[in-house]
Amino acid sequence: MDPVLSSVRLTVREAVHTLSSSEDGGRIFSTLGSLKRYLGETENPALPGEQEEFARVHFSAFLRCLVGKLSPDWLELLPNGQLEELWASFFLKGPADQAFLVLMEAIEGAARPSFRLMKMARLLARFLREGRMATVMEGQCWQQTELAFPLLQEALLTKVVGLPDCLGNCLQRENLAEFFPQNYFPLLGEEVVRVLQAVVDSLRGGLDCSVSFVSQVLGKACVHGRKKEILGVLVPRLTVLTQGSCLWQRVCWRLVERVPDRAMEAVLTGLVETAPGPEVLSRLLGNLVMKNKKAQFVMTQKLLFLQYGYTTPVLQSLLGYLAMDSQRRLLLVQALKELLETWGSSSAIRHAPLPQQRYISKAILICLAHLGDAELQDSQDELLASLMAGVKCRLDSSLPAVRRLGMIVAEVASARIHPEGPPLKFQYEEDELSCEMLALATPRPAADSPSEVGPSVTPVATETPDKETVDGGVPQAWLEGSDSELDSDDEFVPYDMSGDRELKSGKAPMYVRDCVEALTTSEDWERWEAALQALEGLVFRSPAATCEVSVELAKVLLHLEEKTSVVGFEGLRQRALVAVTVTDPARVAEYLTSQFYAVNYSLRQRMDILDVLTLAAQELSRPGRLRRAPQHGSLDPTSQPSCAAAPAWRAVVDERIRSKTRRFSKGSPRRGPAGSPNEFNLVAGYFFFPLIQRFDRPLVTFDLLGDDQLVLGRLAHTLGVLMYLAVNTTVAVPMGKALLEFVWALRFHGDAYVRRGLLSAVSSVLLSVPAERLLADLPDELLEARSWLADVAEKDPDEGCRMLAVKALLLLEKLKDKLLSLSSP
């Protein structure tokens, strides 16, 4: 046996025996002090071989002996905490990895609550404060050059990352602030920076080392959902350290390269989110996407197509990183091809949620901003084909937001991909989203460009105004002008002409038949315009005369085209049609619904029919309509009362009388609205059933189940509104049953706008049909609708459809509660 090893073993055995049997504080103190020479902490340290043998073979067992002796009586064997400080020094000065594992083992095995548990927890907190965690990771970096111990590394990795969870379970309400995740992981990030600094120093000194263990710690922390805390500290420090240092950049590249594949996605997403720009991301990652297939999949597929919740700056950092190196630019071109292919897919347009479509559209514009003309020309045909297919599909969509995305992307992409061809131009309303997307298409300026351009305009703004203006703020140049300028009439106050009316040479028609004649045969455009403007009022003032020509008048208005630049032509025409429909609802509604499915009508006319039917139904169902109907027309000036307002003295007298009159009781100051029958009750069937009967019969130029899905969506919304307005009517039950059959036939429609209309229709049925009749007449339909609504609320890609489905489910729950309350005794 080696005498050196035997002497160390004997010394440790005697020390353990003394600790176990002696109650003499002085003897224990001297025994522990003699063992500290094996840690190199005394004036006469032990030989290197003895220190190595003590650390490798005996240190962990000795620490467990120290943990076993920990008690209040044992620590009080010496005054002033001398024994406790000497006891703690073995954990704080010895091999850090073994001390850390023994501490975690003692905390997990201690009784709860206990003196030993709290002492070990406080010692672990001190262990962290003194930077011993960095020593733990540094030790593994040096061991990587030799034969490492996989089981030891796995145990350390689990304890290092799982420390907050372990301490939280053990200490519970007595947990210390150092072990909270929001405090521990930033500290762990600082320790990682210290370890990397030690690695850089070693490499500069010519020593070999590895960062594999640090990479595993980083990956496991990110997988556990703590990437924000640890990378929030690590990335800013590395951003500064890698600037201008190739060695630091290479260390960072190796740090990310050695992250296990199962944690690569979590680390990369955290880095992309935290890095302040593509330049920093390029310094931290290097050409990782060209070396690691998992990293390439995450950066070019998952972050672009599958995860769309990232902000625009994060997307700019990601695509800017791909554009910063000639090798990575090939991936950027390939990403643009795949993005445009997905953007132009009709299936993706129907099933992808709107936020994801916005995300992909922004990614396309950012790619176009980074790529040069030569790179785009190499793939011009492929890119242009995907773009044109996407433009067609998006312009055919019934959702305005989808159409607007198609217009914006098409304008920018066509100008970049095919600059020699005619540019695509669309008319759309500019809002915050469109301005943001157009700004993304412009390449970001260089970092030093603002400083070169900005100061050029500042001298103009800093000039003093003393020489330019005189008292009163009048420009001096005006006062120095010629006499002709002084004689101008600019100082005169102009007349107020806001109330003036344009003089008409013709006279407005006085009868409804005159309006019909003027709109159909008159060549006098002023008379034509006057007839259109006066028609609504004449219809309401002459209902009997209107009923005689109601269908003819509705036909004229439906086919009426704008022949002059009359202001608000569409509104005048629509209001006149609504007035005619309200005046003679049965006949006009029957005519309009028959024309909805007739041939040789444009989609605009068919949607006008739906709008008119909806507005007319709202007017007919409004309480007190007959008393207020004449207000729609324009009053004749001769019908105004002679005294428009009471004199001022009468108001004074009335106020004095009111103030001096004593009243013992005071009634209600105004009457509530008087009840009146719902006029829509008698004609609801004329509005509803003809619209719902022929939706599945295609015509030559009109196919609701085919390409005309925009009109189908409007039809579904219109039927839902008519159902809602038919509340408490006798025809509500058959209307509800027919509407549910209509919904059930189209419930799996691919267009989101149509599905929204169907879901609104279901809510209208639940609100309009009495609960008892629903349960008695439509039980099977309700059960089927409930399962469908639950499926839509959970799985539908459109957010609006999910919200409408949830609202309909809430209405079903209220209906069930109401029926249960009625049935209970």
Disulfide bonds with the S-S distance in Angstrom:
none
